[in-house]
Structure formats: structure tokens, C-alpha cells
Amino acid sequence: MGIVSFLTRFFGKDDELSSKNVAKERLRLVLVHDRLDISEKIMENLREDLIATIGKYMEIDQSALEVSLSREEDGVALLANIPIMNVRRTS
Amino acid sequence: MGKVIVITSGKGGVGKTTTTANIGTALAMLDKKVVMVDTDIGLRNLDVVLGLENRIVYDIVDAVRGNCRLNQALIKDKRFGNMYLLPAAQTKDKTAVTEEQMVELCDKLKDEFDFVIIDCPAGIEHGFRNAIAGAEEAIVVTTPEVSAVRDADRIIGLLEAAEVRSPRLIINRIRTNMVQSGDMMSVDDILSILAVELLGIVPDDDAIIISTNRGEPTVMDDASQPGQAYRNIARRLCGEEVPLMTLTAKKNSFFSRLKSLFSGE
């Protein structure tokens, strides 16, 4: 890190690391959950149903499966990251 | 027929009572007939912020239960003859007043006053329900902190569900130096998160603590920055278009100049 970038960061510029951007990002995420009022239990059920449904067609890595809610420009999105290990050709 | 406006926030300690006292006083300074109602039963505070604590005889519970006439419970401010306080009860249970009684009380008060300003307790329970029961409009107070903005969002949702329509926001305790250095959310940052109309911004200032020490709302001090902010808000409530204050960072020290050099501002 050069001296200028060190000083820039030290004296606080409006970059990703500034604490107000951290605050904004944390707020966005916490409000997604608050506004939807979706409980942990519902998210867990959704996750299990996703595994059951997709599992009929594909072999997936259940331990690496991630389901989360994310705030987009004008709404909330359900993001699922589902690593596929194999496609079931038989059935 | 007057307006009933509730001042609420969800989170405690963001400045609801200070906001109530200053908006109420500023409206009185604009020659409006104003009554402020403290609904924080058991944690009475609006009286001390207004400097009226020595004059309480009856309180809101006495008034709604008919232990006294409503006019007997209203404390007239000696500085402004058109400003009154209906104090909260300090010793009674917080469930001593019902929502129906609050609606009835607000209906009576708005016949007599131009503005009925209701200071809501923190939280979203009984006290909140009571405070909003008779209100037609709401002002949500927040500060540029994650917890306060989160609670403001929740309160806005609850107000809309209770059909207290289009709440307006006051962002309190803005510290311009910190906003400039990227360590405090700006007005725009907060507005991008909360879908709500902005009513005003109030800078963080020692003048608030000093005015609370004295029991004299800071709007009474012409030189006070937050006082100016609240006077502007009162004028907006009267339908005037008043531009937002330009908040300026206080110090122009060597350090802050060095800082602005490196942050490119």
C-alpha cells in the first residue's frame, strides 16, 4: 500500500471500506429479513424443499447449498447457490 | 379543527421528546395554538424538557378518567400563552389509558387547538398503540445509526398498517464532520433505505444538552443551529416550503483541512 492510498484510507474516503458503507450494507440485509418477516424455520423448510425438488433431477452438494435473501435495486431476491455434482439421466 | 401529529421512533433515545418540545414550541412561536401530550406513562419527561415540571397537578390519566376536567390537566406555558402541556402520569400503570380513551381525548383537543403533538414512548407495545390511536399524521425520528434506522423502518411499517398515512421523517443528530469523512450515513443514504418523505434534518449540537439542562427548548435561542432546524420543520408543518438547512462542519482545523485534502473534498 502506497503512502497516498494509506493516507486516503486513513482519512476516510467514500469507499467500500468506509464505516458508513458497512452500515448501509448491514442495514439493507437486516431490513430484507425484517420487511419480509420470514422466520428461520421457513427458510429451513424452503431449503429442504429445494433440495427435494432439485434432487429429483440432479445430484447436488447439499452441504454447500446456500439459500439467502438479497436486496436488489427495486425489491428482494431469493438467491440460491446450488452446486451440481451430477445430472440424473435415468428417471 | 386542528391536526393531531404523533412523534415516534421505535428506538429510545433518538430524541422524540426533544423533537416534540421543540416542534411544539416553534409552532407556538408561529402563533399557533398548541398542546403537547406526553403519553409515556410511568416515564414522564416532556415536562422537564419544557421546564414545566413544577406546575403539574393533574395528568393524562386523571383527565381521561374524569378525575378532573380536561382543562384542569392542561398546563399553560407562561412564556407562550398559546402553548399547553398535558403531562403523562408518573405513578400509574402504563395500561391506565386505553386506545378508545386516546381517540376521544385527541378528538376533544383538536377542537380547541391548531396542533396536538403527541410524544410517543419508545417501543411498539401498548404505549405506542395508544399514542398513535388518535393521530392523523406521524413524524418518525431517527438518527444516522443502524439500530435507529432499522427501528424507524419497522415503525413506518406499523404506522402504515395502522393507517396513519404517509409518515414523514426527521433525521436527528447529524454530525457533518463524520458524514464528510465517510463515517456516518448521510441524509441521502438514509432516504435510499427508508421509503419515506423527509420532513427535516437536525444537526448534533451541544446546544440541545444545554437547553435541556435549563428547561428551555432550543428553538427559543435564535443562534442555535438545531433551533433553526426545528423552526424550519414547524414552518413546513404549517404548509410553507422551506429548503433544507445546509449543515457545515464546525471545525476548520489543520487536521480537518488535511483530511479534506486526502478525501478529495
Interface residues (C-beta under 8 A of the other chain):
Chain A: V4 L7 T8 F10 F11 G12 K13 D14 D15 S18 S19 K20 N21 A23 K24 R26 L27 R28 V30 L31 D34 R35
Chain B: E145 V146 V149 R150 D153 R154 G157 V179 S181 G182 D183 M184 M185 S186 D189 S192 I193 L258 K259 F262 S263 G264
